[in-house]
Each structure stands twice: as structure tokens, then as C-alpha cells.
Amino acid sequence: MIETNAISTIEDDDEIDFAELFFVLRQKIWIIISCGLIGAIIAFLYTMFLIKPLYQSSSMIYIFSKTTTLTSAIDLQLGKQLTVDFEILGKSRPVLERVISDLELDTDYESLLRIVTVENPSDSRIIKITVKNQDPQLACDIANSLAGNLASRVAEVTGTDKPSSVEEAVVAARPISPSKSKNTMLGGMVGIFLAIAVILVMYYSDMSIRSEDDVRKYLGLGTLAAVPYEKSISAGHESRSSKKKKAKKRK
């Protein structure tokens, strides 16, 4: 009967008490803050010393040569279609292999293709070439070489003059990734969430009886009286016990 009452009582009280959780977390607030700081420091150091920075350089070319006019290109619609064709040419094997040969790169076509982006900004007849690399100078050199080789390839395919260069790539002064502030913030948040999770798991898995409410909650029984725990009394009792033991040893 008692066991049945205990089970029913636990089920009745098996609701999340947010106020109680708040007080539990508030008691451990310094642990939570410390874990957040540790997580942020670890993330910052990892970003600083273990993640290699990535740099980006971009160059742009105009799809028409200086001698090409809109009349000779038929119309604007044809110009938009040509930009799509030139995007594909910019990623083609012959063009990228020329870049590899010109710069004497220690890489292959597939590896170079992964760090290159060739795109057409909306509502324009411009091809933008973007290269990302851990070496800022190399990223710049690849972007400019690719722009030149793409222009030459376009001239070969269309039988016209080379497209005009709009903007040459320059060496990037700052990396585009990683973001130290972003990673540090994420590290701090992860540390805080992990600390909260561990505290809550330990709290809910602790079935120790500490108060009259716990007796009612876990055993389904009422209490007739409660003996308060006083640290000073307990310490005095332990002190007298230790003195008695020492006296017995001397005898």
C-alpha cells in the first residue's frame, strides 16, 4: 500500500518546477559562468593557433571586347546568355589546366576547381572570379591568371577580341575566416549549455531524501517531526568523539 502511494505521489509530482530549477541553477551560477569562460578560452585558442586562416581575392572581366558593340552582339538577351556560357568556360578543364601550368602549381584540376568560383552578378554582363586559399598571394595570382586565361579562351571560342578586364585581384589584407569573435562566442555558449545540462542531470538523478517534502514525494508518507541539522552541534560532537578515542589510545 505504501509502495503504491509512493508511486502515485511521484507521478503526481513528476512535473517540471521551473522555479525550483531556477534556484538550483542560481546556486551553481559560478560553475556555469566558469564553464562558459573555459569554453570561450578554448575556442579562442583553438581558432588562433589550430585553424589556418583563409584568404579571398576576386577579379572581374567584361564579356565583350573593346571593339564589340551591342549591335554586333545582337541584343542584351544574347549578352546574358553569353555570360552563362563564359561561367562554364571559366570552370572548364582546359582553362584551369592553363592556370596550373602558368603558375606551376602543385595541384590538379579537381583541387583547383574546389577553391574557384566563377559567377555572373545579377543583371550584368560581367564575370566575377573568386579564389580562396590559405596563401593570400597565391589566391591573388590564381584569380588574375584565371581571368586572363578565361579571356583568351573566350576569344578562341567566339573568334573575337579578348574580353576587357574590369578589375584585377589584389592581395587580401585580412582573412575571411575563421571569425575569432564568432568562434569565441560559440565556445562560451557551448560551455554554458553543457554546464547547465550536467547540473540538471545530476539534480534529477539524485534521489537522496533531504527534507520533509522529499519523504512525501518519494515515499508517500507524512512526517511527525523533523530534527534540524546544526553544523556547530555536529562539529562539537565529532570533536568530543575524537578526544575520547585519543584518550582510550593513551590508556
C-alpha positions in Angstrom: 0.0 0.0 0.0 2.8 2.3 0.9 4.6 1.5 -2.3 1.5 2.2 -4.3 1.1 5.6 -2.6 4.8 6.4 -3.2 4.5 5.6 -6.9 1.3 7.7 -7.3 2.9 10.6 -5.3 6.0 10.5 -7.6 3.7 10.6 -10.7 1.8 13.5 -9.3 4.9 15.4 -8.5 6.7 14.5 -11.8 6.1 17.9 -13.3 8.8 20.4 -14.0 9.0 23.0 -11.4 10.7 25.9 -13.2 11.0 28.0 -10.0 12.9 25.1 -8.4 15.1 24.7 -11.4 15.9 28.4 -11.3 17.0 28.2 -7.7 19.1 25.1 -8.5 20.9 26.8 -11.3 21.3 30.0 -9.3 23.1 28.1 -6.6 25.5 26.8 -9.3 25.8 30.1 -11.2 29.6 30.4 -10.6 30.1 26.9 -12.0 28.0 27.8 -15.1 30.0 31.1 -15.6 33.3 29.3 -15.2 32.4 26.7 -17.7 31.3 29.4 -20.1 34.7 31.2 -19.7 36.6 28.0 -20.1 34.7 27.2 -23.3 35.3 30.6 -24.7 39.0 30.5 -23.9 39.4 27.0 -25.5 37.5 28.2 -28.6 39.7 31.3 -28.9 42.9 29.5 -28.5 41.8 26.8 -31.0 40.9 29.5 -33.5 44.1 31.4 -33.0 46.6 28.5 -33.2 45.0 25.5 -34.8 42.7 26.8 -37.6 44.6 28.2 -40.6 43.2 31.5 -41.9 41.5 31.6 -45.4 42.0 34.5 -47.8 40.0 35.5 -50.8 40.8 37.5 -53.9 38.5 38.4 -56.8 38.9 39.7 -60.4 36.3 40.7 -63.0 36.1 40.7 -66.8 33.6 42.2 -69.1 32.3 39.6 -71.6 32.6 41.9 -74.6 35.8 43.2 -76.0 36.5 46.9 -76.6 35.6 46.6 -80.2 32.3 44.7 -79.6 29.1 46.7 -79.7 25.6 45.9 -78.7 24.7 45.8 -82.4 27.3 43.2 -83.2 26.3 41.2 -80.1 22.7 41.3 -81.5 21.0 42.3 -78.2 21.1 42.3 -74.5 19.5 38.9 -74.2 22.3 37.3 -76.2 24.7 39.1 -73.8 23.1 37.5 -70.8 23.3 34.1 -72.5 26.9 34.5 -73.2 27.7 35.2 -69.6 26.2 31.8 -68.7 28.5 30.2 -71.4 31.5 32.0 -70.0 30.8 30.9 -66.5 31.0 27.3 -67.7 34.2 28.0 -69.7 35.8 29.5 -66.6 35.5 26.2 -64.8 36.5 24.1 -67.7 39.5 21.8 -67.6 41.5 23.5 -70.4 41.3 26.9 -68.7 42.2 25.7 -65.2 45.0 23.5 -66.5 46.5 26.6 -68.2 46.4 28.3 -64.9 48.2 25.4 -63.2 50.8 25.4 -66.0 51.4 29.2 -65.9 51.8 29.4 -62.1 53.5 26.0 -61.8 51.0 24.9 -59.1 51.5 21.7 -57.3 47.8 20.7 -57.7 45.4 19.1 -60.1 42.2 20.2 -61.9 39.8 18.9 -59.3 41.6 20.5 -56.4 41.8 23.9 -58.1 38.2 23.7 -59.1 37.2 23.4 -55.4 38.7 26.8 -54.5 37.5 28.7 -57.5 34.1 30.4 -58.0 33.1 31.8 -61.4 29.8 33.7 -61.3 27.8 36.4 -63.1 26.5 39.1 -60.9 22.7 39.6 -61.5 21.7 42.0 -64.3 25.2 42.4 -65.6 27.5 41.2 -68.4 30.4 40.8 -66.1 32.1 37.6 -65.0 33.5 37.6 -61.4 36.2 35.2 -60.5 36.8 34.5 -56.8 39.6 32.3 -55.4 40.0 31.2 -51.8 43.3 30.0 -50.4 45.4 29.9 -47.2 48.1 31.9 -49.1 46.8 35.4 -49.9 49.4 36.0 -52.6 48.6 32.7 -54.3 44.8 33.4 -54.2 45.5 36.7 -55.9 47.8 35.2 -58.5 45.3 32.4 -59.3 42.4 34.9 -59.7 44.3 37.1 -62.1 45.7 34.2 -64.1 42.3 32.6 -64.4 40.8 35.9 -65.6 43.5 36.2 -68.3 43.2 32.6 -69.4 39.4 32.8 -69.5 39.5 35.9 -71.6 41.9 34.2 -74.1 39.6 31.1 -74.2 36.6 33.2 -74.8 38.4 34.9 -77.8 39.3 31.5 -79.2 35.8 30.1 -78.9 33.9 33.2 -80.2 36.5 34.3 -82.8 36.5 37.8 -81.4 38.9 40.0 -79.5 39.7 39.2 -75.8 37.1 40.5 -73.3 38.2 43.5 -71.3 39.4 43.4 -67.8 37.3 45.3 -65.3 39.2 44.7 -62.1 42.3 42.9 -61.2 42.6 40.9 -58.0 44.7 42.3 -55.1 46.3 40.6 -52.2 43.8 40.3 -49.3 45.0 42.1 -46.1 42.7 40.2 -43.8 41.4 36.6 -43.8 37.7 35.9 -44.5 37.7 33.1 -41.9 37.8 32.0 -39.2 36.0 34.6 -37.1 37.7 34.8 -33.7 34.8 36.6 -32.1 32.1 34.3 -33.5 34.0 31.1 -32.5 34.8 32.5 -29.0 31.1 33.3 -28.5 30.0 29.9 -29.7 32.6 28.2 -27.4 31.3 30.2 -24.4 27.7 29.2 -25.2 28.6 25.5 -25.6 30.4 25.7 -22.2 27.3 27.2 -20.5 24.8 24.8 -22.1 27.0 21.8 -21.1 27.3 23.0 -17.5 23.5 23.5 -17.3 22.9 20.1 -18.8 25.2 18.3 -16.3 23.8 20.2 -13.3 20.2 19.3 -14.3 21.0 15.6 -15.0 22.8 15.3 -11.6 19.8 17.1 -9.9 17.2 14.9 -11.4 19.2 11.7 -10.9 19.8 12.5 -7.2 17.1 10.6 -5.2 18.5 11.5 -1.8 16.0 12.5 0.9 16.9 15.8 2.4 13.6 17.3 3.6 10.0 16.5 4.7 8.9 17.2 1.1 11.2 14.5 -0.2 9.7 12.0 2.2 6.3 12.8 0.9 7.4 12.9 -2.7 9.4 9.6 -2.8 7.8 7.5 -0.1 4.3 8.8 0.0 4.5 9.2 3.8 3.8 12.1 6.1 6.3 13.3 8.8 5.6 13.7 12.5 8.6 15.8 13.3 11.9 16.9 11.9 15.3 17.2 13.7 17.2 20.3 12.4 20.8 19.8 11.4 23.1 22.3 13.1 26.7 22.3 11.9 28.1 23.6 15.1 26.5 20.8 17.2 27.7 18.2 14.7 31.2 19.6 14.8 31.2 19.6 18.6 30.0 16.0 18.7 32.7 14.9 16.3 35.3 16.8 18.3 34.3 15.1 21.6 34.3 11.7 19.9 37.8 12.2 18.6 39.0 13.3 22.0 37.6 10.1 23.6 39.3 7.9 21.0 42.6 9.6 21.7 42.2 9.2 25.4 41.5 5.5 25.0 44.6 5.0 22.9 46.8 6.7 25.6 45.4 4.3 28.3 
